[in-house]
Each structure stands twice: as structure tokens, then as C-alpha cells.
Amino acid sequence: MSPAAKVSEFHREGNDWFCKTGLPSDITVVVDDVKFHLHKFPLVSKCGKLARMYEDSKSTDKKSLWTTVFEEFPGGSETFLTAARFCYGARVDFTSKNIVSIHCAAAYLDMTNEYGEDNLISQVETFLHKHVLCNWKDCILALQSSSPVLKTAEKLQTIPKLLNAVSTMVCTDPSLFGWPMMMYGTLQSPGGSILWNGINTGARMRSSSSDWWYEDVSYLSVDLFRRLIKTMETKGIRAESLVGAMVYYARKYLPGLGRWQSRTSGSSKSRTSVVSFRLASASSSSSMSPVDQIALLEAILSLLPEKRGRSFCKFLLCLLRVAFILGVNGNCVKKLERRIGMQLELATLENLLILNYSDSETLYNVDCVERMIRHFVSSSSSSELSDFSPPSLDPEMSPSSLAPLRKVAKLVDSYMAEVASDVNLKPDKMRSLAAALPECSRPLYDGLYRAFDIYFKEHPWLSDKDKEQLCNMMDYQRLSIDACAHASHNDRLPLRVVLQVLFFEQMHLRTALAGGLNVTNTGTAHTLTVPGQEIVQRDGWVTVVRQNQVLKVDMQKMRSRVGELEEEFQNIKQEMKKRVSKSSGSMSSPPHLVKMGCKFLLPRGSDAKNDTVQGSVSSTPRSAAAEHALPRSSRHSKHRKSFSLFG
């Protein structure tokens, strides 16, 4: 009787396996430092590889005990034990978890029908086609357990078969395959509960949305997930479904992406896997090393389609933030910046505020945003990206009347206002951001003025030269009336800038006044368009006239301020001349001042007459000519000096 007929069981003693057959062992197989003390006949009769090795050893080695070592045996010692049990005629249980490794081990040992009818390879392939490839749960489990033998399974075409089966089932109604079929069937009560043998179970039907498979495929390794997505692309699965799976996978394993909320995942809290099983994931975010996380991010980036969408752009910005955290190579960052820049009009301020994780002094990564703006400007002339169709990934995305360039300008102005409070931000960076967009992108410069005003407030040590260089980035004619009114009273702005703002504000009001007169002549109320603003006329031009009067008062105050500055400058100049020259001619002014002082401090009738006479004398042509010859500034300062002394 053969040893296989009398086999009862295998037992282990330390690092050695023995088979209880009543016969001494005549062959020793070593796999991963584990020794199997077996018999030649059952192994040689089933395994073509061992049969050839045994024939070769008979001519060179005459020993009765033969020992062989298998290096890198597929599946390790446990899988070899399963193959050995099969050779001895013991019962072997095939499952979706071990079927791939057993298939690889059988192929390694060459256990074909040539060395025995209905050999191990034949039985494995039968089980694979009848029980695994037609079941969603078993396919996912088989793929996940194939990681240790991935190269061998790839050569045997086992992995492509499983991937094709999964891709086909994603395109199919879940009620047609796998477990639990009744969850998507038609056997339900009038209230929507599931019926079992006509009995109401109380369980509710789950909706078969297009994202039902995201959770299950997220248990696959990065390499298998990448290959699965590529296989699904060849099957014609919609791009938004594939992106949804990649977003789900990335959120599960990359740090920081869990806070990202997809607009299409409103029911994500109630999403449950079609398969009711849980495995230890291929790798968790806590145990995955930074190197593996970088490899995952690069794999996700290589899989993402060349599409555009609001949620998709948000996801790209989150990937960029993670890329800076992990410190990925420059090529990956450049690809992300280019793809974000090509759809920058869909970004939001919240996601654009990327912290600086390098050794830079600034709080936010301003250089990255500037590069994305320049990518947008260079690609805005040609629409290179297509939208997701149908727009299920972005249900709230709708065409807007604003041009993309103006959207980006508004976004950049808001971004500059947000980062302006950083005390380490240099004026050159603010100028670079403002100059990154063309002039035609801003119909109004109110947003840029607000950003500069915040920057001046948080950086009070800036010189007037730096402030003027920044303000020169603005077009004062494109400031609204409210912005002009604010700028005219803004002490943080240089005086020259304030004067320019007041000049253009007066021009706007004159234009509005002329339009108001035209409206009065017609006798109707219209909306008058002024460059960069709109004024509603009610009672003719009364409103505009009032604004013009307020402007005149402000202009008068500004002239007074300029006169005071000129007067102070003249006083300082005269004091310097007195100290340098020390001449006696400078002593002639005090009696005149005293005389004037007496005239003002002690008014009498005679003094009044003198005043009259002096007034008449000063009105002579020669006096008038002399007075006219004086500079306007000096006359103004002289008049103001008398007020400052005796007023």
C-alpha cells in the first residue's frame, strides 16, 4: 500500500514537518528554513519538477535520503504544505484567500495533468472560474491575498483575469452577482423593507449608487489599485467614477486628506460596502511609511485624467498640500501646480491658503500660488481641459457670466488680502502677485487696494517709496467712489497717492454731474454708468452736486495741509540761513512784528485810520505789481504766519 493511502495527518515538531505513514522518510524538502520529511513516491508522481530533480540526482547521488531546497517558493512553507497534502491524497480546502498562492505553487511544482489525472493545477483553475471570477467578494479577497505572489500570478494570467472580472462587475448591476443579491433584488415589502420567504425582515434596501465599490477596492495594494483603475479605463467606465475611487483611496491612506469633503459624497456616512467583510487593510495611514505615501501620491497623480471640475480642483489642491508635507520631488509638485493652474478659476480661497512647510520665513507658500497664476495666464488662451460629463462630480457647477480671468483676479486679490497680515512678507512678493495677472483682468481695483491697505497697516515701517511702488500697481481710474473716499482719508497712503486719487475722484464726479444734467433735461431717472461704478439718479443731479461739495471741502483741507507743510519748510529754511549768516539784517524783522503786533493787539481809532491809509497805499499799481511778483507759496505762508502768531 502506498504512503498516500495510509496517510492520517501531518504534524509539526519544532521547525520540522512529518507525515504519519508508518514508513521512514526518504526525501527532505526545505522551504524557508522549514524542513518537510516526506516520501518520494507521492511527490514524484504528482510534481513534475520533483520528478525531474529526482531523476537527475539518481545519477550523481546514490544516497537513500535525498534533500532538496526550494528558494523563493511561492506562498512560503504554508503553501508547500497544502501542495504536499494534495500529493498524499489529503483533503485540501480551496478559498478565495489561498487560491492564488496555491495556483502559483502548483505551477512552480509543475503539477499538471501530465503527472496525474485531475492534478492540482486543473482543480485550482476549475475553482477559480466557477467560484471566484463570478463573485465580487471572492475576487476582491483573491486580489488582496495575491500580494506575496504577485509576480508569479501575473505570469500565470491570474491577476489580469481577476482585474477584468472586477472591472466587468463594476459596469454591471450589483444585483446580478455576488453577495448579498437580495440587498438589490425586487423582493421587498410595500414599505421598502427586504422580504425573506415572504417575511418582513425590517432591513431597508440600499441604493445602488455608482460609488458602491469604492470601499471594497480601497483594501487593495497601491500597485493592484493602479492596475485596476487602468483596466477600468479600457472598459469604458466614466472618468468621474474612477476619480471618485481615487479620491476615496487617497483619503484613506494619505495624511490630511480626510478633512476634504466631496460634494458628491453627501451620503458617504451611510455608504456601506456591498460585501459584508472586513480585512486588515493593505496598509493604514498610521503604519504606511512616508516613502510608501509618496509612492501612493505619485501613483494617484499618474492616474488622474486631464479633466477640470470644482471638486476635482479642490482635490488637486489637497494633493499639493500633502506633497509639500511629504517633501516629494520637484517634478510631482510641478505637475500638480500646472494642472491646478489650468483650472484656477474653479479654486477657492480656503484651499489656496497653503502653509509654507519649508524653511522660508513667510507663513504661506506665496511662490507656489504665483507659479499657478502664471500657469493659468499661459493656458487661458487655449482651453486644453474638458469638463466632466455628465457633471455628477460637480452638481453645483454651472456656467457663470464672469470670465475666468476676472474670477482669478478676484481670487488673487482676496488671497493677497489674506496673506498681507504676514509680517515677514516682503513688498516684492506683493508686487509679483499683483503683476502676475494682466491689467484687463481687473475691471475694478478695489480688491487690490484693500489688500495693499491691509499690508500697509500690518507693516507700518514701510517707507513711502515702497508704498508708492505698490500703489503704482493700481489704476486709480478704476477705483470705485467708495474706494476713492476711503483712500482720500487714509493716513497710511503717501501724500502723492492721495492727491492722485482725489484728482481722479473729481474727474469721476464731473462726469457723473454732466450725466446728471442730461438726466434732468430728459425728466426721467436712469442709471448712469461711470468708469468702474454706477450711480442711480433720483431727483436730477442733486445727489451728485452734494458729493461734489463734499469733495471740494476735502480738497480745501488738503490744500491747507499742503500749505502748512510748505510754511514749515520755509521756516526751517529761514532759521538755517539766520544761523549760518548771523548777519545784522535779520534783526529788522522784530520791530515790524512788534508794530504789527501792536496794531492787532491795541486797536484804536488812529490805528484804524492808519490801516485805511496803508490799505489805500498798498492798492497802488506798483504795490500790486510787487505783490503779484511774489511767489504764491510765499504769500500764502506769510498770510498763514500772521495767523499763527496773533490768531
C-alpha positions as CSV (number, residue, x, y, z in Angstrom):
1,M,0.0,0.0,0.0
2,S,1.3,3.5,-0.9
3,P,2.1,6.0,1.8
4,A,-0.6,8.2,0.4
5,A,-3.2,5.5,1.1
6,K,-2.3,5.2,4.7
7,V,-1.8,8.9,5.5
8,S,-3.5,10.1,8.6
9,E,-2.1,13.5,9.3
10,F,0.8,15.9,9.2
11,H,2.3,17.1,12.5
12,R,5.0,19.6,13.3
13,E,7.9,19.2,15.7
14,G,9.7,22.5,16.2
15,N,10.8,23.5,12.7
16,D,10.2,20.1,11.0
17,W,7.0,18.6,9.5
18,F,6.4,14.9,9.5
19,C,3.8,12.7,7.8
20,K,2.5,9.7,9.8
21,T,2.5,6.8,7.3
22,G,4.4,4.1,9.2
23,L,7.3,4.3,6.7
24,P,10.6,6.1,7.1
25,S,11.1,9.4,5.2
26,D,13.3,9.2,2.2
27,I,13.2,12.8,1.0
28,T,13.6,16.1,2.7
29,V,12.3,19.4,1.2
30,V,13.5,22.7,2.8
31,V,11.2,25.8,2.2
32,D,12.0,29.0,4.1
33,D,14.2,27.1,6.7
34,V,11.3,24.7,7.4
35,K,12.1,21.0,6.7
36,F,9.4,18.6,5.4
37,H,10.3,14.9,5.9
38,L,8.3,13.2,3.2
39,H,8.3,10.3,0.8
40,K,9.5,10.2,-2.8
41,F,6.6,8.3,-4.4
42,P,3.6,10.6,-3.7
43,L,5.6,13.7,-4.5
44,V,7.3,12.4,-7.7
45,S,4.0,11.0,-9.0
46,K,2.3,14.4,-8.8
47,C,5.1,17.0,-9.2
48,G,6.9,17.3,-12.5
49,K,9.6,19.5,-11.0
50,L,10.5,17.0,-8.3
51,A,10.3,14.1,-10.7
52,R,13.0,15.7,-13.0
53,M,15.1,16.7,-10.0
54,Y,14.9,13.1,-8.7
55,E,16.0,11.6,-12.0
56,D,18.9,14.0,-12.2
57,S,20.0,13.2,-8.6
58,K,20.0,9.4,-9.1
59,S,23.0,9.5,-11.5
60,T,25.0,11.7,-9.2
61,D,23.9,10.9,-5.6
62,K,23.4,7.3,-4.6
63,K,22.2,8.1,-1.1
64,S,18.9,6.7,0.0
65,L,17.9,10.0,1.7
66,W,17.5,12.8,-0.8
67,T,17.4,16.5,0.3
68,T,16.4,19.5,-1.9
69,V,16.0,23.2,-1.1
70,F,13.4,25.4,-2.8
71,E,14.4,29.0,-2.8
72,E,11.7,31.7,-3.0
73,F,8.9,29.1,-3.1
74,P,5.6,30.9,-4.0
75,G,3.5,31.3,-0.9
76,G,6.2,30.0,1.5
77,S,6.1,26.9,3.7
78,E,2.3,27.0,4.3
79,T,1.5,26.8,0.6
80,F,4.0,24.0,0.1
81,L,2.3,22.1,3.0
82,T,-1.0,22.4,1.1
83,A,0.6,21.0,-2.1
84,A,2.1,18.2,-0.1
85,R,-1.2,17.3,1.5
86,F,-2.7,17.1,-2.0
87,C,0.1,14.8,-3.2
88,Y,-0.7,12.5,-0.2
89,G,-4.4,12.5,-1.1
90,A,-5.5,14.5,1.9
91,R,-8.4,16.9,1.7
92,V,-7.4,20.4,0.5
93,D,-9.9,23.3,1.0
94,F,-9.7,26.0,-1.7
95,T,-10.8,29.5,-0.6
96,S,-10.6,32.9,-2.2
97,K,-7.8,33.8,0.2
98,N,-5.4,30.9,-0.7
99,I,-6.4,30.1,-4.3
100,V,-3.9,32.4,-6.0
101,S,-0.9,31.2,-3.9
102,I,-1.9,27.6,-4.4
103,H,-2.1,28.2,-8.1
104,C,1.4,29.7,-8.1
105,A,2.8,26.8,-6.0
106,A,1.2,24.2,-8.3
107,A,2.6,25.9,-11.4
108,Y,6.0,26.1,-9.6
109,L,6.0,22.3,-8.9
110,D,4.6,21.6,-12.4
111,M,1.5,19.7,-11.1
112,T,-0.2,19.3,-14.5
113,N,-2.4,16.5,-15.7
114,E,0.6,15.0,-17.4
115,Y,1.7,13.8,-13.9
116,G,-1.7,12.7,-12.7
117,E,-5.3,12.9,-13.7
118,D,-7.2,15.9,-12.3
119,N,-4.0,17.3,-10.8
120,L,-3.7,20.4,-8.6
121,I,-3.5,23.0,-11.4
122,S,-6.6,21.6,-13.1
123,Q,-8.6,21.7,-9.8
124,V,-7.4,25.2,-9.0
125,E,-8.4,26.6,-12.4
126,T,-11.8,25.0,-12.1
127,F,-12.4,26.5,-8.7
128,L,-11.1,29.9,-9.9
129,H,-13.5,30.1,-12.9
130,K,-16.6,28.6,-11.2
131,H,-16.4,30.2,-7.7
132,V,-14.1,33.2,-7.7
133,L,-14.3,35.1,-11.1
134,C,-18.1,35.3,-10.9
135,N,-18.3,36.6,-7.3
136,W,-17.4,40.1,-6.3
137,K,-16.4,39.3,-2.7
138,D,-14.1,36.4,-3.7
139,C,-12.4,38.5,-6.4
140,I,-11.5,41.2,-4.0
141,L,-10.3,38.7,-1.4
142,A,-8.2,36.9,-4.0
143,L,-6.6,40.1,-5.3
144,Q,-5.8,41.2,-1.8
145,S,-4.2,37.9,-0.8
146,S,-2.1,37.8,-4.1
147,S,0.4,40.4,-3.0
148,P,3.1,37.9,-1.8
149,V,2.9,36.0,-5.1
150,L,2.1,38.9,-7.4
151,K,4.9,38.4,-10.0
152,T,4.2,34.7,-10.4
153,A,0.4,35.2,-10.5
154,E,1.0,37.8,-13.2
155,K,2.9,35.3,-15.4
156,L,0.0,32.8,-14.9
157,Q,-2.5,35.5,-16.0
158,T,-4.4,35.1,-12.8
159,I,-4.2,38.8,-11.9
160,P,-5.4,40.0,-15.3
161,K,-8.4,37.6,-15.0
162,L,-9.3,38.9,-11.6
163,L,-9.0,42.6,-12.6
164,N,-11.1,42.0,-15.7
165,A,-13.7,40.3,-13.6
166,V,-13.8,43.2,-11.1
167,S,-14.0,45.8,-13.9
168,T,-16.8,44.0,-15.6
169,M,-18.8,43.7,-12.4
170,V,-18.4,47.5,-11.7
171,C,-20.1,48.1,-15.1
172,T,-22.9,45.7,-14.1
173,D,-25.9,45.9,-11.8
174,P,-24.7,44.7,-8.4
175,S,-27.9,42.6,-8.0
176,L,-26.7,40.3,-10.8
177,F,-23.6,38.9,-8.9
178,G,-22.0,38.3,-5.6
179,W,-23.3,38.7,-2.1
180,P,-25.9,39.7,-1.0
181,M,-28.1,39.5,-4.1
182,M,-31.3,40.2,-2.1
183,M,-30.0,43.5,-1.0
184,Y,-30.5,44.8,-4.5
185,G,-33.3,42.5,-5.6
186,T,-37.0,43.1,-6.1
187,L,-38.2,41.1,-3.1
188,Q,-39.3,43.9,-0.8
189,S,-42.4,44.8,1.1
190,P,-44.6,47.8,0.1
191,G,-42.8,49.9,2.7
192,G,-39.4,49.2,1.1
193,S,-38.2,46.5,3.5
194,I,-36.4,43.3,2.4
195,L,-38.6,40.2,2.4
196,W,-37.2,36.7,3.2
197,N,-39.6,33.9,2.3
198,G,-42.4,36.4,2.4
199,I,-41.4,37.6,5.9
200,N,-40.6,41.3,6.5
201,T,-37.1,41.4,7.9
202,G,-37.2,45.1,8.7
203,A,-34.0,45.8,6.8
204,R,-34.1,48.6,4.4
205,M,-32.9,48.4,0.7
206,R,-29.6,50.1,0.0
207,S,-29.5,52.3,-3.1
208,S,-27.1,51.0,-5.8
209,S,-25.3,54.3,-6.4
210,S,-22.2,54.4,-8.6
211,D,-19.8,54.6,-5.7
212,W,-20.8,51.3,-4.1
213,W,-17.4,49.7,-4.9
214,Y,-15.1,52.4,-3.6
215,E,-14.8,50.9,-0.1
216,D,-14.0,47.4,-1.3
217,V,-11.3,48.2,-3.8
218,S,-9.6,50.5,-1.2
219,Y,-8.3,47.4,0.6
220,L,-6.1,46.6,-2.4
221,S,-2.4,47.4,-2.5
222,V,-1.2,50.5,-4.3
223,D,0.1,48.5,-7.3
224,L,-3.1,46.5,-7.7
225,F,-5.3,49.5,-7.3
226,R,-3.3,51.3,-10.0
227,R,-3.7,48.4,-12.4
228,L,-7.4,48.1,-11.6
229,I,-8.0,51.7,-12.5
230,K,-6.2,51.3,-15.8
231,T,-8.2,48.1,-16.5
232,M,-11.4,50.0,-15.8
233,E,-10.4,52.8,-18.2
234,T,-10.1,50.2,-21.0
235,K,-13.6,49.0,-20.1
236,G,-15.0,52.5,-20.7
237,I,-16.0,53.3,-17.1
238,R,-16.8,57.0,-16.6
239,A,-13.9,59.3,-15.6
240,E,-15.8,60.8,-12.7
241,S,-16.4,57.3,-11.2
242,L,-12.7,56.5,-11.4
243,V,-11.8,59.8,-9.9
244,G,-14.2,59.2,-7.0
245,A,-12.5,55.8,-6.3
246,M,-9.1,57.5,-6.3
247,V,-10.3,60.3,-4.0
248,Y,-11.7,57.7,-1.6
249,Y,-8.4,55.7,-1.7
250,A,-6.2,58.7,-1.2
251,R,-8.3,60.0,1.7
252,K,-7.9,56.6,3.4
253,Y,-4.1,56.5,3.3
254,L,-2.7,60.0,2.8
255,P,-2.4,62.3,5.8
256,G,-4.6,65.4,5.8
257,L,-7.0,64.4,3.1
258,G,-9.7,63.1,5.5
259,R,-10.9,66.7,6.0
260,W,-11.7,67.1,2.3
261,Q,-15.5,66.8,1.8
262,S,-16.6,65.7,-1.7
263,R,-19.7,67.4,-2.9
264,T,-20.9,64.1,-4.3
265,S,-20.4,62.2,-1.0
266,G,-23.5,63.6,0.7
267,S,-24.5,60.1,1.5
268,S,-21.0,58.9,2.4
269,K,-21.8,58.5,6.0
270,S,-24.5,55.9,5.1
271,R,-22.3,54.3,2.4
272,T,-21.7,50.6,3.2
273,S,-19.8,48.0,1.3
274,V,-21.7,45.7,-0.9
275,V,-19.6,42.9,0.6
276,S,-20.1,42.3,4.3
277,F,-16.5,41.6,5.2
278,R,-13.6,43.5,6.7
279,L,-9.9,42.7,6.3
280,A,-6.8,44.4,7.7
281,S,-6.2,47.0,5.0
282,A,-3.3,46.7,2.7
283,S,-1.7,49.5,4.7
284,S,-3.1,52.1,7.1
285,S,-2.3,55.7,7.2
286,S,-0.7,55.3,10.6
287,S,1.6,52.4,9.5
288,M,2.3,53.5,6.0
289,S,5.8,54.9,5.8
290,P,6.4,58.3,4.2
291,V,8.2,56.5,1.3
292,D,5.1,54.5,0.6
293,Q,2.9,57.6,0.9
294,I,5.0,59.4,-1.6
295,A,4.7,56.4,-4.0
296,L,0.9,56.4,-3.5
297,L,0.7,60.1,-4.2
298,E,2.7,59.8,-7.4
299,A,0.6,56.8,-8.5
300,I,-2.7,58.7,-7.9
301,L,-1.3,61.7,-9.9
302,S,-0.4,59.5,-12.8
303,L,-3.9,58.0,-12.8
304,L,-5.9,61.3,-12.7
305,P,-7.5,62.2,-16.0
306,E,-6.9,65.5,-17.8
307,K,-10.2,67.0,-16.7
308,R,-11.5,70.0,-14.9
309,G,-14.1,70.5,-12.2
310,R,-14.7,72.4,-9.0
311,S,-14.3,69.4,-6.6
312,F,-11.6,68.0,-8.8
313,C,-9.6,71.2,-8.5
314,K,-10.1,71.1,-4.7
315,F,-8.8,67.6,-4.6
316,L,-5.7,68.6,-6.6
317,L,-5.0,71.4,-4.1
318,C,-5.3,69.0,-1.2
319,L,-2.8,66.7,-3.0
320,L,-0.4,69.6,-3.5
321,R,-0.6,70.4,0.3
322,V,0.2,66.8,1.1
323,A,3.0,66.8,-1.4
324,F,4.6,69.7,0.4
325,I,4.1,67.9,3.8
326,L,5.8,64.7,2.5
327,G,8.5,66.6,0.6
328,V,8.0,64.9,-2.8
329,N,10.3,65.6,-5.7
330,G,10.0,68.7,-7.7
331,N,8.5,67.0,-10.8
332,C,5.5,65.9,-8.9
333,V,4.9,69.4,-7.5
334,K,5.3,71.0,-10.9
335,K,2.7,68.6,-12.4
336,L,0.2,69.4,-9.7
337,E,0.8,73.2,-10.0
338,R,0.4,73.1,-13.8
339,R,-2.9,71.1,-13.6
340,I,-4.3,73.4,-10.9
341,G,-3.2,76.5,-12.8
342,M,-5.1,75.3,-15.9
343,Q,-8.3,75.4,-13.9
344,L,-7.5,78.1,-11.2
345,E,-10.8,79.9,-11.7
346,L,-12.5,76.9,-10.0
347,A,-10.3,77.1,-6.9
348,T,-11.4,78.7,-3.6
349,L,-9.5,80.9,-1.2
350,E,-9.7,78.4,1.6
351,N,-7.9,75.7,-0.4
352,L,-5.4,78.2,-1.9
353,L,-4.0,79.1,1.5
354,I,-1.2,76.5,1.6
355,L,1.1,76.8,4.5
356,N,4.8,77.0,4.0
357,Y,6.3,73.7,5.2
358,S,9.9,74.7,4.2
359,D,12.4,76.8,6.0
360,S,11.0,80.0,4.5
361,E,10.1,82.9,6.7
362,T,6.7,83.5,5.3
363,L,3.6,81.8,6.7
364,Y,2.0,80.9,3.4
365,N,3.6,79.4,0.3
366,V,3.2,82.5,-1.9
367,D,5.7,81.3,-4.5
368,C,3.6,78.3,-5.3
369,V,0.4,80.4,-5.8
370,E,2.3,82.8,-8.1
371,R,3.5,79.9,-10.2
372,M,-0.1,78.6,-10.5
373,I,-1.3,82.1,-11.6
374,R,1.3,82.2,-14.3
375,H,0.3,78.7,-15.5
376,F,-3.3,79.9,-15.7
377,V,-2.3,83.0,-17.7
378,S,-0.2,81.0,-20.1
379,S,-3.0,78.4,-20.6
380,S,-6.0,80.8,-20.6
381,S,-5.8,81.5,-24.3
382,S,-6.5,77.9,-25.2
383,S,-9.0,75.6,-23.4
384,E,-6.9,72.4,-23.0
385,L,-9.1,70.6,-20.4
386,S,-12.5,69.2,-20.9
387,D,-15.2,69.2,-18.2
388,F,-16.5,66.0,-16.5
389,S,-19.5,64.8,-18.4
390,P,-22.1,64.3,-17.1
391,P,-21.2,66.7,-14.2
392,S,-22.0,64.3,-11.4
393,L,-18.8,65.1,-9.7
394,D,-19.7,68.8,-9.6
395,P,-23.5,69.1,-9.3
396,E,-23.3,72.7,-8.2
397,M,-21.0,73.7,-11.1
398,S,-22.8,75.9,-13.6
399,P,-21.7,78.3,-16.2
400,S,-21.1,81.8,-14.9
401,S,-21.3,85.1,-16.7
402,L,-17.9,86.2,-15.4
403,A,-14.9,85.4,-17.5
404,P,-12.4,83.0,-15.9
405,L,-9.7,85.8,-16.0
406,R,-11.9,88.0,-13.8
407,K,-12.7,85.2,-11.4
408,V,-9.0,84.5,-10.9
409,A,-8.3,88.3,-10.4
410,K,-10.9,88.4,-7.7
411,L,-9.5,85.3,-6.1
412,V,-5.9,86.6,-6.2
413,D,-7.0,89.9,-4.6
414,S,-8.7,88.0,-1.8
415,Y,-5.6,85.9,-1.4
416,M,-3.4,88.9,-1.2
417,A,-5.6,90.5,1.4
418,E,-5.4,87.3,3.4
419,V,-1.6,86.9,3.3
420,A,-1.0,90.6,3.7
421,S,-1.1,90.3,7.5
422,D,2.1,88.2,7.4
423,V,4.8,90.4,8.9
424,N,7.6,88.5,7.1
425,L,6.0,89.0,3.6
426,K,8.2,91.3,1.5
427,P,6.9,94.1,-0.7
428,D,8.5,92.4,-3.7
429,K,6.2,89.4,-3.2
430,M,3.1,91.6,-3.1
431,R,4.2,93.3,-6.3
432,S,4.9,89.9,-8.0
433,L,1.4,88.6,-7.1
434,A,-0.3,91.8,-8.3
435,A,1.7,91.8,-11.6
436,A,1.1,88.2,-12.4
437,L,-2.2,89.0,-14.0
438,P,-2.7,91.3,-16.9
439,E,-4.4,94.7,-16.5
440,C,-7.5,93.6,-18.3
441,S,-8.3,91.1,-15.6
442,R,-9.5,93.7,-13.1
443,P,-12.5,95.8,-14.0
444,L,-12.2,97.4,-10.5
445,Y,-9.1,97.8,-8.4
446,D,-11.0,97.9,-5.1
447,G,-9.8,94.4,-4.1
448,L,-6.2,95.2,-4.8
449,Y,-6.5,98.5,-2.9
450,R,-7.9,96.6,0.1
451,A,-5.0,94.1,0.0
452,F,-2.5,97.0,-0.1
453,D,-4.2,98.8,2.7
454,I,-4.1,95.8,5.0
455,Y,-0.4,95.3,4.1
456,F,0.4,98.9,5.0
457,K,-1.5,98.6,8.3
458,E,0.4,95.4,9.2
459,H,3.8,96.8,8.0
460,P,3.9,100.4,9.4
461,W,7.7,100.5,9.0
462,L,7.5,100.6,5.2
463,S,8.9,103.7,3.5
464,D,6.9,106.0,1.3
465,K,8.9,104.8,-1.7
466,D,7.9,101.1,-1.1
467,K,4.3,102.2,-0.6
468,E,4.3,104.2,-3.8
469,Q,5.8,101.3,-5.8
470,L,3.0,99.1,-4.6
471,C,0.3,101.7,-5.2
472,N,1.6,102.3,-8.7
473,M,0.3,98.8,-9.5
474,M,-3.2,100.2,-9.2
475,D,-5.2,102.1,-11.9
476,Y,-6.7,104.9,-9.9
477,Q,-9.3,105.5,-12.6
478,R,-10.7,102.0,-11.8
479,L,-11.4,102.7,-8.2
480,S,-15.0,103.0,-7.1
481,I,-16.3,106.1,-5.4
482,D,-16.3,104.3,-2.0
483,A,-12.7,103.2,-2.5
484,C,-11.7,106.7,-3.5
485,A,-13.5,108.2,-0.5
486,H,-11.6,105.8,1.8
487,A,-8.3,106.4,0.1
488,S,-8.7,110.2,0.4
489,H,-8.8,110.0,4.2
490,N,-6.3,107.1,4.5
491,D,-3.3,108.3,6.5
492,R,-1.4,105.2,5.6
493,L,-1.1,106.2,2.0
494,P,1.6,108.5,0.7
495,L,0.6,112.1,0.1
496,R,1.3,111.9,-3.7
497,V,-1.0,108.9,-3.9
498,V,-3.8,110.6,-2.1
499,L,-3.6,113.6,-4.4
500,Q,-3.8,111.4,-7.5
501,V,-6.8,109.6,-6.0
502,L,-8.6,112.9,-5.3
503,F,-7.8,114.1,-8.9
504,F,-9.4,111.1,-10.5
505,E,-12.3,111.1,-8.0
506,Q,-13.1,114.7,-9.0
507,M,-13.0,113.6,-12.7
508,H,-15.5,110.8,-11.9
509,L,-17.8,113.2,-10.2
510,R,-17.6,115.7,-13.0
511,T,-18.6,113.0,-15.4
512,A,-21.4,112.0,-13.2
513,L,-22.5,115.6,-12.9
514,A,-22.6,116.0,-16.6
515,G,-24.6,112.9,-16.9
516,G,-26.9,114.1,-14.2
517,L,-27.7,117.2,-16.1
518,N,-28.6,115.2,-19.1
519,V,-30.9,113.1,-17.0
520,T,-32.6,116.3,-15.7
521,N,-33.2,117.5,-19.2
522,T,-34.9,114.3,-20.1
523,G,-37.0,114.3,-16.9
524,T,-36.5,110.6,-16.2
525,A,-34.4,108.7,-13.8
526,H,-31.8,106.4,-15.4
527,T,-28.7,104.5,-14.3
528,L,-25.6,106.5,-15.1
529,T,-22.5,104.4,-15.8
530,V,-19.2,105.9,-14.7
531,P,-15.9,104.2,-15.3
532,G,-15.8,101.4,-12.7
533,Q,-19.1,102.3,-10.9
534,E,-22.9,103.0,-11.3
535,I,-24.8,106.0,-9.7
536,V,-28.6,106.0,-9.5
537,Q,-30.1,109.5,-10.2
538,R,-33.4,110.3,-8.4
539,D,-34.0,114.0,-8.3
540,G,-31.9,115.1,-11.1
541,W,-28.3,115.9,-10.2
542,V,-28.8,116.9,-6.6
543,T,-27.0,113.8,-5.2
544,V,-24.0,114.4,-7.4
545,V,-23.8,118.0,-6.5
546,R,-23.7,117.2,-2.8
547,Q,-20.9,114.7,-3.4
548,N,-19.1,117.4,-5.4
549,Q,-19.4,119.8,-2.5
550,V,-18.0,117.2,-0.1
551,L,-15.2,116.7,-2.5
552,K,-14.4,120.5,-2.6
553,V,-14.3,120.6,1.2
554,D,-11.9,117.7,1.2
555,M,-9.8,119.4,-1.5
556,Q,-9.7,122.6,0.6
557,K,-8.5,120.6,3.6
558,M,-5.8,119.0,1.5
559,R,-4.7,122.4,0.2
560,S,-4.4,123.7,3.8
561,R,-2.4,120.7,4.7
562,V,0.0,121.2,1.8
563,G,0.2,125.0,2.7
564,E,1.2,124.1,6.3
565,L,3.9,121.8,5.1
566,E,5.3,124.4,2.8
567,E,5.2,127.1,5.5
568,E,7.0,124.8,7.9
569,F,9.6,124.1,5.3
570,Q,10.1,127.9,4.7
571,N,10.5,128.5,8.5
572,I,13.1,125.8,8.7
573,K,14.9,127.3,5.8
574,Q,15.0,130.8,7.2
575,E,16.2,129.5,10.6
576,M,19.1,127.8,8.8
577,K,20.0,131.0,7.0
578,K,20.0,133.0,10.2
579,R,22.3,130.6,12.0
580,V,24.7,130.4,9.1
581,S,24.9,134.1,8.1
582,K,24.5,135.7,11.6
583,S,24.0,139.0,9.8
584,S,22.6,142.1,11.3
585,G,19.9,142.4,8.6
586,S,17.9,139.7,10.2
587,M,17.2,142.0,13.2
588,S,15.0,144.3,11.1
589,S,12.0,142.0,11.3
590,P,11.2,142.2,15.1
591,P,10.2,145.9,15.1
592,H,8.0,145.2,12.2
593,L,6.5,142.2,14.0
594,V,6.1,144.3,17.2
595,K,4.4,147.1,15.2
596,M,2.1,144.6,13.6
597,G,1.5,143.1,17.0
598,C,0.6,146.4,18.5
599,K,-1.7,147.1,15.6
600,F,-3.6,143.9,16.2
601,L,-3.4,143.8,19.9
602,L,-4.3,147.5,20.6
603,P,-6.8,148.7,18.1
604,R,-7.6,152.4,18.3
605,G,-9.2,154.9,16.1
606,S,-5.9,156.3,14.9
607,D,-4.7,152.9,14.1
608,A,-7.9,152.2,12.2
609,K,-7.1,155.3,10.1
610,N,-3.6,154.1,9.6
611,D,-5.0,150.8,8.5
612,T,-7.1,152.6,6.0
613,V,-4.2,154.6,4.7
614,Q,-2.0,151.6,4.5
615,G,-4.7,149.7,2.7
616,S,-5.1,152.5,0.1
617,V,-1.3,152.7,-0.4
618,S,-0.9,149.0,-0.8
619,S,-3.5,149.2,-3.6
620,T,-1.3,151.3,-5.8
621,P,-0.2,149.7,-9.1
622,R,3.4,149.5,-8.0
623,S,2.5,147.7,-4.8
624,A,0.1,145.4,-6.6
625,A,2.8,144.6,-9.1
626,A,5.3,143.8,-6.3
627,E,2.8,141.7,-4.6
628,H,1.9,139.9,-7.8
629,A,5.6,139.2,-8.4
630,L,5.9,137.3,-5.1
631,P,5.6,133.5,-5.3
632,R,2.2,132.1,-4.5
633,S,3.6,129.9,-1.8
634,S,5.4,132.7,0.0
635,R,2.3,134.9,0.0
636,H,0.3,132.0,1.3
637,S,2.9,131.2,4.0
638,K,3.2,134.9,5.0
639,H,-0.5,135.2,5.5
640,R,-0.6,132.0,7.5
641,K,2.3,133.2,9.6
642,S,0.4,136.2,10.8
643,F,-2.5,134.0,11.8
644,S,-0.2,131.6,13.7
645,L,1.3,134.5,15.7
646,F,-1.8,136.5,16.6
647,G,-4.8,134.5,15.7
